[in-house]
Structures are given as structure tokens and as C-alpha cells.
Amino acid sequence: MTRAPSRHRTARRRPARLAAAAAALALAAAALTLAAPARATPAPAPQAPARTAALPIGDLSTAVHNFLFSPGAVAGANDWNCKPTAAHPYPVVLAHGTLANAGANWVALAPTLANQGYCVYAFNYGMNHLSAGRVGGLTDIGDSAKQLGAFVDKVLAATGARKADIVGHSQGGMMPNFYLKRLGGAAKVRTLVGIAPSNHGTTLSGLLTLGKQMNALGFTNDILDATGLTGLKQQEAGSDFQKELWKDGDTVPGVRYVVIATRKDTVITPYTNGFLHGPGVTNITLQDQCPDDATGHAGLFLDGPTLQNVVNALGPQDPHFTPECRDYGPAL
């Protein structure tokens, strides 16, 4: 997302850092690497036999290319003729993060799941006049949840499945909770997997607290609303949106929840704000499994242990699963 700037100018820019930090898929990624070497295919947990012609697993350069030139399409997703199998009866819906899009966010997970025999679907949400057809997750999160609901209905109608699984990154891991809790989505979802989700908001390493103390946060939030960036404001820890969403607890009956977080997260802070509490919740800290994994918030979409945990959550659901500690994502 020289002379020191004035306090007021600094305060106005602080909440905007949510955008700058979360934009690593588009901005930091581009700066790091169109020349990034291809990553090895992450080793998922044991699943059904792979398809005959395995899809290639994308890397950072693939994500940058897709962000610019294929924002709505990614290898492995949106085969509307796909039919769930007995081994994988639930289609998987992927929800990207703030300032990202489906084409970029899912270059690794979509083909990984498709190669395992899943029916995989990805969509863009939260776009407005500033999006240029590429930058999602900007608008009101309640409206984005309605878009998710319409997409899940389309997936269930096409596949004939009774329920779907949802995997989301950052805002994409938090936003589905509004669908589950406020829009009746719990009846249509078996599992929600959040990758560094902004569930209980972020303090941006304390910058938002400082902004409040300087009486600058309200002014900046007004600007976010006026420019169509309400989705950024709603992810602030303690926002009115956060209070309303969680006032009746974190979970709803009948849904399994898995949260995957990294201690190296500098976007969702503290990183434990992503965790949920209640029946059916599994919270995973990557460094408890792989101490050397230095992957940051945005880089989790390419992180081998993260992808392995997602596959386990959707498939074997082994409570004692431990990923292979390799193919770490970038420290973004």
C-alpha cells in the first residue's frame, strides 16, 4: 500500500498505507521481478491423482503479467463444465485480496487445486471507477459480499453441488464472513479458509492509533469514502464495520474455519487479528510449522507451506498435518 513532513500531512497519508502495503501483488511485485525465476511446484498433501496434463504453477512474474493483462482469468479456474467428484465433492471459490485481482492472486493455488481434481472458480469484486478493471477490493465490503453470494450461487448451479468451499486472501478471507453471518451464506458453505485475513482489522503497526490521537483519522476516512475506497476504511481495527460484523461472535454453526497467518505480516497487525475464535476454528501460525518461513502478508499467495495447508484444509483435513518447509514465498 530532506525535511520531515508536517504532522498533518503525515497523518493524512497514514491510513493510505493500507493500500500501499496491500498492493504488493501489483506494485511491489512489479518492482521485484518480472525476471523472477520459476518456482518449484509446492508439494500439496496427498490427494486424488493429478490430471493427465498438469497445469503449470505460476510464480511472481506470472502474477505481475496477469495483474496487467489477465485480471479476470487464471490457469485452473472457471471451467464451467467441471463436475465435482466423490473425492472432491465441493467446488472451491477463491476471493482475492485488497487491490488485487483473481488473475494475479491465484496463479499458484488455482492450478494446484485443479491439478488435484478440484473444480475451482475465481472472481473479481469491489471494483469501481478507480479500478481500471484490475484493482479490486475497494468498495463497501457488504456490497462485495453480495457479489460473492451471487458468484457462489452461479457455481453451485453449474456444478450441482450442495455447498462450496471458500478460500480468501487478506480482505478475501474476511469479506466472506459478512456473507456467512448477514446474507445467509452459511447454508451454502462448508469451509472458509482465510490466508492472512483482515478479520478483526489492522492497526498498521500502530499507525492508525496514532492517527486517532492526532485527530486525523476521521478526516482521512472521509476522503476514503468520498473517493470510493470504503473497503479500506472498513478494515481498520475498531471500525464501525468491524464492530457490527463481530458483535454476535466470530463464527456461525455448520461452517468449518481455517486461518493461516504469518508472524512476518506487516499489513494485518497484530497478525493475530486474523484469528477467529469459536467452534470449528483452526488457527495456524506458519512459523510454528516452519520457523524459517519469512513470507510476509502479500507473499503468502506463493508460499509453499501456505498452499499445502490450504490443500490439507480442503481435502484430508488431517489435524496433525505438517507441511514440507520449502518453496517459501517472497517477504512482501
Buried (B, 14 or more C-beta within 10 A) or exposed (E): BEEEEEEEEBBBBBBBBBBBBBBBBBBBBBEBBEEBEEBEBBBBBEBBEBEEEEBEBBBBBBBBBBBBEBBBBBBBBBEEEBEBEEEBBBBBBBBBBBBBBBBBBBBBBBBBBBBBBBBBBBBBBBBBEEBEEBBBBBBBBBBBBBBBBEBBEBBBEBBEBEBBBBBBBBBBBBBBBBBBBBBEBBEBBBBBBBBBBBBBBBBBBEBBBBBBEBEBBEBBBEEBEEEBBBBBBBBBBEBEBBEBBBEEEBBBEEBBBBBBBBBBBBBBBBBBBBBBEEEBBBBBBBBEBBEEBBBBBBBBBBBBBBBBBBBBBBBEEEEEBBBBBBBBBBBB
